[in-house]
Amino acid sequence: MSKQVKRWNIPVPPHLDRQLKEFIKKNAYKTQSEFIRTAVRDRLKEEFERLEKETKSHELQVTFENMNLAKIAKTLVSKGAKCIMCGTLFSERDIESYDHGSGISVKDYDKPQWVYMTCRKCHYQSALWKILNKFQRRAKGE
Protein backbone atom coordinates (compact mmCIF):
# COMPACT_ATOMS: atom_id res chain seq x y z
CA MET A 1 0.00 0.00 0.00
CA SER A 2 1.31 3.45 -0.89
CA LYS A 3 2.61 5.75 1.82
CA GLN A 4 0.35 8.43 0.35
CA VAL A 5 -2.80 6.58 1.48
CA LYS A 6 -4.58 7.84 4.60
CA ARG A 7 -6.64 5.52 6.74
CA TRP A 8 -9.93 6.70 8.14
CA ASN A 9 -11.07 5.15 11.37
CA ILE A 10 -14.66 6.30 11.81
CA PRO A 11 -17.44 4.93 13.97
CA VAL A 12 -20.34 3.37 12.07
CA PRO A 13 -23.73 2.45 13.58
CA PRO A 14 -24.41 -1.32 13.48
CA HIS A 15 -27.38 -0.98 11.13
CA LEU A 16 -25.27 0.81 8.49
CA ASP A 17 -22.54 -1.80 8.86
CA ARG A 18 -25.10 -4.58 8.29
CA GLN A 19 -26.61 -2.83 5.30
CA LEU A 20 -23.23 -2.32 3.70
CA LYS A 21 -22.22 -5.95 4.26
CA GLU A 22 -25.50 -7.13 2.69
CA PHE A 23 -24.91 -4.82 -0.25
CA ILE A 24 -21.38 -6.18 -0.71
CA LYS A 25 -22.72 -9.78 -0.64
CA LYS A 26 -24.95 -8.92 -3.60
CA ASN A 27 -21.69 -8.33 -5.46
CA ALA A 28 -22.33 -4.69 -6.23
CA TYR A 29 -18.84 -3.86 -4.91
CA LYS A 30 -15.88 -6.11 -4.11
CA THR A 31 -15.05 -4.57 -0.72
CA GLN A 32 -16.41 -2.13 1.81
CA SER A 33 -13.44 0.12 1.11
CA GLU A 34 -14.27 0.21 -2.59
CA PHE A 35 -17.87 1.16 -1.81
CA ILE A 36 -16.86 3.88 0.65
CA ARG A 37 -14.23 5.36 -1.68
CA THR A 38 -16.76 5.45 -4.53
CA ALA A 39 -19.46 6.98 -2.33
CA VAL A 40 -17.11 9.66 -1.00
CA ARG A 41 -15.77 10.41 -4.49
CA ASP A 42 -19.31 10.76 -5.91
CA ARG A 43 -20.46 12.95 -3.04
CA LEU A 44 -17.41 15.19 -3.29
CA LYS A 45 -18.02 15.59 -7.01
CA GLU A 46 -21.64 16.63 -6.33
CA GLU A 47 -20.59 19.10 -3.64
CA PHE A 48 -17.85 20.64 -5.79
CA GLU A 49 -20.33 21.08 -8.66
CA ARG A 50 -22.84 22.68 -6.29
CA LEU A 51 -20.17 24.96 -4.86
CA GLU A 52 -19.02 25.93 -8.36
CA LYS A 53 -22.60 26.88 -9.32
CA GLU A 54 -23.02 28.93 -6.14
CA THR A 55 -19.68 30.66 -6.72
CA LYS A 56 -20.57 31.54 -10.32
CA SER A 57 -23.97 32.79 -9.19
CA HIS A 58 -22.31 34.90 -6.50
CA GLU A 59 -19.85 36.30 -9.04
CA LEU A 60 -22.75 37.31 -11.27
CA GLN A 61 -24.55 38.90 -8.31
CA VAL A 62 -21.44 40.94 -7.55
CA THR A 63 -21.76 42.53 -11.00
CA PHE A 64 -25.03 44.03 -9.77
CA GLU A 65 -23.54 45.35 -6.52
CA ASN A 66 -24.08 49.08 -5.97
CA MET A 67 -26.48 49.45 -8.90
CA ASN A 68 -29.91 50.82 -8.10
CA LEU A 69 -32.95 48.55 -8.49
CA ALA A 70 -34.04 50.22 -11.72
CA LYS A 71 -30.65 49.56 -13.33
CA ILE A 72 -30.67 45.92 -12.12
CA ALA A 73 -34.19 45.47 -13.53
CA LYS A 74 -33.27 47.08 -16.85
CA THR A 75 -30.23 44.79 -17.17
CA LEU A 76 -32.21 41.64 -16.32
CA VAL A 77 -35.07 42.51 -18.68
CA SER A 78 -32.64 43.30 -21.51
CA LYS A 79 -31.20 39.78 -21.08
CA GLY A 80 -34.67 38.22 -21.33
CA ALA A 81 -35.28 37.41 -17.65
CA LYS A 82 -38.29 35.13 -17.18
CA CYS A 83 -40.29 33.81 -14.27
CA ILE A 84 -38.68 30.67 -12.90
CA MET A 85 -42.09 29.06 -12.41
CA CYS A 86 -44.13 29.87 -15.53
CA GLY A 87 -41.69 31.44 -17.98
CA THR A 88 -43.43 34.81 -18.32
CA LEU A 89 -41.05 37.57 -19.37
CA PHE A 90 -40.42 40.12 -16.65
CA SER A 91 -40.77 43.85 -17.08
CA GLU A 92 -38.68 46.47 -15.31
CA ARG A 93 -41.51 47.23 -12.87
CA ASP A 94 -41.49 43.64 -11.53
CA ILE A 95 -38.36 44.10 -9.41
CA GLU A 96 -38.59 44.23 -5.62
CA SER A 97 -36.30 43.86 -2.63
CA TYR A 98 -36.15 43.75 1.15
CA ASP A 99 -33.46 43.99 3.81
CA HIS A 100 -31.59 40.68 4.09
CA GLY A 101 -28.24 39.75 5.61
CA SER A 102 -27.34 37.57 2.59
CA GLY A 103 -28.45 40.15 0.07
CA ILE A 104 -26.38 42.42 -2.16
CA SER A 105 -25.44 46.07 -1.81
CA VAL A 106 -27.95 48.12 -3.74
CA LYS A 107 -27.51 51.83 -4.37
CA ASP A 108 -29.86 53.99 -2.27
CA TYR A 109 -30.28 51.29 0.44
CA ASP A 110 -28.39 51.25 3.73
CA LYS A 111 -28.68 47.49 4.27
CA PRO A 112 -28.03 44.55 1.91
CA GLN A 113 -31.09 43.73 -0.21
CA TRP A 114 -32.63 40.42 -1.23
CA VAL A 115 -33.51 41.21 -4.83
CA TYR A 116 -36.27 39.35 -6.65
CA MET A 117 -38.80 39.80 -9.42
CA THR A 118 -42.49 39.03 -8.94
CA CYS A 119 -44.33 37.48 -11.85
CA ARG A 120 -47.47 39.34 -12.91
CA LYS A 121 -49.05 36.10 -14.14
CA CYS A 122 -48.40 33.46 -11.43
CA HIS A 123 -47.10 35.79 -8.66
CA TYR A 124 -44.01 33.64 -8.08
CA GLN A 125 -41.10 35.58 -6.63
CA SER A 126 -37.93 34.67 -8.55
CA ALA A 127 -34.83 35.51 -6.52
CA LEU A 128 -32.00 37.27 -8.34
CA TRP A 129 -29.67 34.29 -7.83
CA LYS A 130 -32.22 31.93 -9.43
CA ILE A 131 -32.62 34.21 -12.44
CA LEU A 132 -28.84 34.39 -12.81
CA ASN A 133 -28.53 30.59 -12.53
CA LYS A 134 -31.12 30.31 -15.31
CA PHE A 135 -29.01 32.63 -17.48
CA GLN A 136 -25.96 30.42 -16.84
CA ARG A 137 -27.81 27.24 -17.76
CA ARG A 138 -29.18 28.89 -20.89
CA ALA A 139 -25.65 29.99 -21.87
CA LYS A 140 -24.43 26.39 -21.45
CA GLY A 141 -27.31 25.13 -23.58
CA GLU A 142 -29.00 23.22 -20.74
Secondary structure as the mmCIF struct_conf table of DSSP 4:
data_model
#
loop_
_struct_conf.conf_type_id
_struct_conf.id
_struct_conf.beg_label_comp_id
_struct_conf.beg_label_asym_id
_struct_conf.beg_label_seq_id
_struct_conf.end_label_comp_id
_struct_conf.end_label_asym_id
_struct_conf.end_label_seq_id
TURN_TY1_P TURN_TY1_P1 LYS A 3 GLN A 4
HELX_LH_PP_P HELX_LH_PP_P1 VAL A 5 ARG A 7
HELX_RH_AL_P HELX_RH_AL_P1 PRO A 14 LYS A 25
TURN_TY1_P TURN_TY1_P2 LYS A 26 ASN A 27
BEND BEND1 ALA A 28 LYS A 30
HELX_RH_AL_P HELX_RH_AL_P2 GLN A 32 VAL A 62
TURN_TY1_P TURN_TY1_P3 THR A 63 ASN A 66
HELX_RH_AL_P HELX_RH_AL_P3 LEU A 69 SER A 78
TURN_TY1_P TURN_TY1_P4 LYS A 79 GLY A 80
STRN STRN1 LYS A 82 LYS A 82
TURN_TY1_P TURN_TY1_P5 ILE A 84 CYS A 86
HELX_LH_PP_P HELX_LH_PP_P2 THR A 88 THR A 88
STRN STRN2 LEU A 89 LEU A 89
HELX_LH_PP_P HELX_LH_PP_P3 PHE A 90 PHE A 90
HELX_RH_3T_P HELX_RH_3T_P1 GLU A 92 ASP A 94
STRN STRN3 ILE A 95 ILE A 104
TURN_TY1_P TURN_TY1_P6 LYS A 107 ASP A 108
BEND BEND2 ASP A 110 LYS A 111
STRN STRN4 GLN A 113 THR A 118
TURN_TY1_P TURN_TY1_P7 ARG A 120 CYS A 122
STRN STRN5 GLN A 125 ALA A 127
HELX_RH_AL_P HELX_RH_AL_P4 LEU A 128 LYS A 140
TURN_TY1_P TURN_TY1_P8 GLY A 141 GLY A 141
#
